[in-house]
Amino acid sequence: MSKVIYLTCIENILFSGVLRGQVVELLKALKKNAAAFDITLVSLIPVHNYLKYRRRRKQLKAEFIARGLRFIAVPLLFLTRDFYIRRWLLPLYLVQALPIFIAILMAIRPQLVHARSYPASLIAALVKKISGATLIFDMKGLYVDEALMTHQFNAGSGNEKMWRAIENYIIARSDLVVGVSPAFKTFLGKRLGDTAFDVIPCSVDDAEFRIDERARLQRRAELKLDERWIIVVSGSLGAWSAVRTIVNIFEQLRSIDQRAFLLILTQTVDPSIETSLLQLGRENFAVLNLAPEDVPGTLSVGDLALLVRERSIVNDVGLTVKFGEYLSSGVPVIVTETAGDAARLVNAYQCGIVIKDELDVEFKSAVNRLISFKEMYRQNGLRLVEEYLSLRAIARRVNELYVRLLCASSKENL
């Protein structure tokens, strides 16, 4: 049985709803369909989160044991829980993380290490010669560009230059680089060199995000929105979403149907965003801060969803988790052409509409078409989820990659 370590570092595997779906549930689905792999999830966690979420840690360990998986969580005495590691903090991270990971490698002796994002991939790349394991660098996003976009790093700073160099180092040491969209390969270009590249999009748990008409109607009544035309926006606002554009698009939707109501599900709303929303009138929007487990049941109340992004390299290559969650909940989407791979997939599957921006002259006719053929768009979205974004589809894809890489590794060792 081939041994696999799936490695995460610093990310909050114990609380994040995104990581629950993208890592925990994915590994369960992978084990169910790929029993030949002995899989261990290794998470190096800042000590604050390690202690704060100790009940969730024990619960996750029990869940994994029941599924034939292992979960190893180790605390880091890290000075910050910030995912974007600055230059002065990197030595402290490495001096802790490297010995811990080496000890785990020596105990498990995996044939493959699947490292999620840059901090985890860095320590896996540094000890690759020690482990001898095949290494997957699962980028997930453009770490450096995300840090610049969210003002964690300054452009041209030592932090940016350091992580640009680290990115190239990890790529060169990896056996496979994975991105969430085909656009990643174009972005990386010649830097890939001889390193293979493949696509694993962000998965959605379609058992959790699903259509339940009775529960949907009940939740709409609870929110006192059963008579409204609900336009839903889910996820972080600010750097990732163009709030001004969302407001302008919503006002156009209100001109189509005065019953329109903007429902925002987010954990990140600052005063400037609230000010932008207030011009809609308090009776026409609501902002809900929900625990991750409460999002699916509320997301499904939407009649349409908005996925609006600013133009940036981060968004150009990205595929947000929210896209699959909308479609799996039976909510057709309106996406801007700047929404990365979501725009490509909407056009390919006809599961929503793609607009240039709020000034798109085709906007109203496109929305009316979406309303008229809502069931067709909804069914197309469910087909996209089933074929490309569901846990089952992603688990099959990951299994294929593992088998291919391990077979190639075996041949090289003959």
Residue pairs with C-beta under 8 A, 6 or more apart in sequence:
1 36
1 37
1 38
2 36
2 37
2 38
2 111
2 112
2 402
2 406
3 37
3 38
3 40
3 108
3 109
3 110
3 111
3 112
4 37
4 38
4 39
4 40
4 110
4 111
4 112
4 113
4 114
4 402
5 39
5 40
5 42
5 104
5 105
5 108
5 110
5 112
5 113
5 114
5 133
6 23
6 27
6 39
6 40
6 41
6 42
6 114
6 116
7 42
7 43
7 44
7 101
7 113
7 114
7 115
7 116
7 120
7 121
7 123
7 124
8 19
8 23
8 41
8 42
8 43
8 44
8 116
8 117
8 120
9 43
9 44
9 97
9 117
9 119
9 120
9 123
10 44
10 45
10 46
10 76
10 78
10 81
10 83
10 85
10 93
10 119
11 19
11 43
11 83
11 116
11 117
12 19
12 45
12 49
12 53
12 81
13 19
13 23
13 24
13 41
13 43
13 45
13 60
13 73
14 43
14 45
14 49
14 50
14 53
14 56
14 57
14 60
14 73
15 49
15 53
15 56
15 292
16 292
17 292
17 293
17 295
18 321
20 292
21 203
21 204
21 205
21 208
21 321
21 391
22 202
22 203
22 321
23 41
23 116
24 41
24 60
24 63
25 203
25 205
25 208
25 391
26 203
26 391
26 394
26 395
26 398
27 39
27 41
27 64
27 69
28 63
28 67
28 69
29 391
29 392
29 394
29 395
30 37
30 39
30 395
30 398
30 399
31 37
31 39
31 67
31 68
31 69
32 67
32 395
33 392
33 395
33 396
33 399
34 395
34 398
34 399
34 402
35 68
37 399
37 402
39 69
39 70
40 69
40 70
40 71
40 72
40 108
40 110
41 64
41 69
41 70
41 71
41 72
42 72
42 74
42 101
42 104
43 71
43 72
43 73
43 74
44 74
44 76
44 96
44 97
44 100
44 101
44 120
45 73
45 74
45 75
45 76
46 75
46 76
46 78
46 80
46 81
47 75
47 76
47 77
47 78
48 81
49 81
50 57
50 73
50 74
50 75
51 75
57 73
60 71
60 73
61 71
61 73
64 70
64 71
72 104
74 100
74 104
76 93
76 96
76 97
76 100
77 96
78 89
78 92
78 93
78 96
79 89
79 92
80 89
82 152
83 119
84 143
84 146
84 147
84 150
84 152
84 153
84 159
85 93
85 119
86 152
86 153
86 159
87 158
87 159
87 162
90 162
93 119
94 122
94 123
94 126
97 119
97 123
98 123
98 126
98 127
101 123
101 124
101 127
102 127
102 130
105 127
105 130
105 131
105 133
109 131
110 131
110 133
111 133
111 134
111 406
111 409
112 133
112 134
112 135
112 136
112 402
112 405
112 406
112 409
113 124
113 131
113 133
113 134
113 135
113 136
114 136
114 138
114 398
114 402
115 121
115 123
115 124
115 125
115 135
115 136
115 137
115 138
116 138
116 140
117 138
117 139
117 140
117 141
117 143
118 139
118 143
118 163
118 166
118 167
118 170
121 135
121 137
121 138
121 139
121 170
121 174
122 166
122 169
122 170
124 131
124 135
124 137
125 135
125 137
125 169
125 170
125 173
125 174
128 135
128 173
134 175
134 176
134 405
134 406
134 409
135 173
135 174
135 175
135 176
136 174
136 175
136 176
136 177
136 178
136 401
136 405
137 170
137 171
137 174
137 176
137 177
137 178
138 178
138 200
139 177
139 178
139 179
139 180
139 184
140 180
141 180
141 314
141 318
142 187
142 313
142 314
142 317
143 163
143 167
144 153
144 160
144 163
144 164
144 167
145 312
145 313
145 314
146 152
146 314
147 153
147 159
147 160
147 163
148 154
148 155
148 160
149 239
149 312
149 314
150 239
151 239
152 159
153 159
153 160
153 163
154 160
168 191
171 177
171 188
171 191
171 192
171 193
171 195
172 193
172 195
174 195
175 195
175 196
175 405
175 408
175 409
176 195
176 196
176 197
176 198
176 401
176 405
177 184
177 188
177 192
177 195
177 196
177 197
177 198
178 197
178 198
178 199
178 200
178 401
179 185
179 188
179 197
179 199
179 200
179 317
180 199
180 200
180 201
180 202
180 317
180 318
180 319
180 341
181 199
181 201
181 317
181 318
181 319
181 340
181 341
181 344
182 199
182 341
183 316
183 317
183 340
183 341
184 197
184 199
184 317
185 192
185 197
185 199
187 313
187 316
187 317
188 197
198 401
200 394
200 397
200 398
200 401
201 319
201 324
201 341
201 388
201 389
201 394
202 319
202 320
202 321
202 323
202 324
202 389
203 324
203 389
203 390
203 391
203 393
203 394
204 321
204 324
204 325
204 327
204 328
204 385
204 389
204 390
204 391
205 328
205 391
206 328
206 385
206 386
206 390
206 391
207 391
208 296
209 296
209 299
209 300
209 324
209 325
209 328
209 329
210 296
210 300
210 328
210 329
210 330
211 300
211 329
211 330
211 382
212 297
212 300
215 297
215 300
216 300
216 301
217 226
219 297
219 298
219 300
219 301
220 226
220 230
220 301
223 263
223 286
223 298
223 301
225 261
225 263
225 301
227 259
228 259
228 260
228 261
229 253
229 257
229 259
229 260
229 261
229 303
229 304
230 261
230 263
230 301
230 302
230 303
230 304
231 250
231 253
231 260
231 261
231 262
231 263
231 302
231 303
231 304
231 305
231 306
232 263
232 264
232 265
232 299
232 301
232 302
232 304
232 305
232 306
232 326
232 331
233 241
233 246
233 262
233 263
233 264
233 265
233 266
233 305
233 306
233 308
234 264
234 265
234 266
234 295
234 299
234 305
234 322
234 325
234 326
235 241
235 265
235 266
235 320
235 321
235 322
236 266
236 267
236 268
237 243
237 264
237 266
237 268
237 269
237 273
238 268
238 270
238 273
240 309
240 315
240 320
241 308
241 309
241 310
242 308
242 309
242 310
242 336
243 273
243 276
243 277
244 276
245 308
245 336
245 357
245 358
246 262
246 306
246 308
247 276
247 277
247 279
247 280
248 358
249 306
249 308
249 334
249 355
249 358
249 363
250 260
250 262
250 280
250 285
250 306
251 280
252 358
252 363
252 364
252 367
253 260
253 304
253 367
254 260
254 284
255 364
256 364
256 367
256 368
256 371
260 284
261 284
261 285
261 286
262 277
262 280
262 284
262 285
262 286
263 285
263 286
263 288
263 298
263 301
263 302
264 277
264 285
264 286
264 287
264 288
265 288
265 290
265 295
265 298
265 299
266 287
266 288
266 289
267 289
269 287
269 289
274 287
277 285
277 287
288 298
290 298
295 325
296 325
296 329
299 325
299 326
299 329
299 331
300 329
300 330
300 331
302 326
302 329
302 331
303 331
303 374
304 331
304 332
304 333
304 334
304 370
305 326
305 331
305 332
305 333
305 334
305 352
306 333
306 334
306 335
307 320
307 322
307 323
307 326
307 333
307 334
307 335
307 336
307 339
307 342
308 335
308 336
308 339
309 315
309 318
309 336
309 338
309 339
309 340
310 338
311 338
312 338
315 338
315 339
315 340
316 338
316 340
317 340
317 341
318 340
318 341
319 340
319 341
319 342
319 345
320 339
320 340
320 342
323 333
323 335
323 339
323 342
323 345
323 389
324 385
324 389
326 332
326 333
326 381
327 333
327 351
327 381
327 382
327 384
327 385
327 389
328 381
328 382
328 385
328 389
328 390
330 378
330 381
330 382
331 378
331 381
332 351
332 352
332 370
332 374
332 377
332 378
332 381
333 342
333 346
333 351
333 352
333 353
333 381
334 352
334 353
334 355
334 367
334 370
335 342
335 343
335 346
335 352
335 353
335 354
335 355
336 343
336 354
336 355
336 356
336 357
337 343
337 354
337 355
337 356
343 354
345 351
345 384
345 388
346 352
346 353
346 354
347 354
349 380
349 381
349 383
349 384
350 376
350 377
350 380
351 377
351 378
351 380
351 381
351 383
351 384
352 370
352 377
352 381
353 366
353 367
353 369
353 370
355 362
355 363
355 366
360 366
370 377
386 392
386 393
387 393
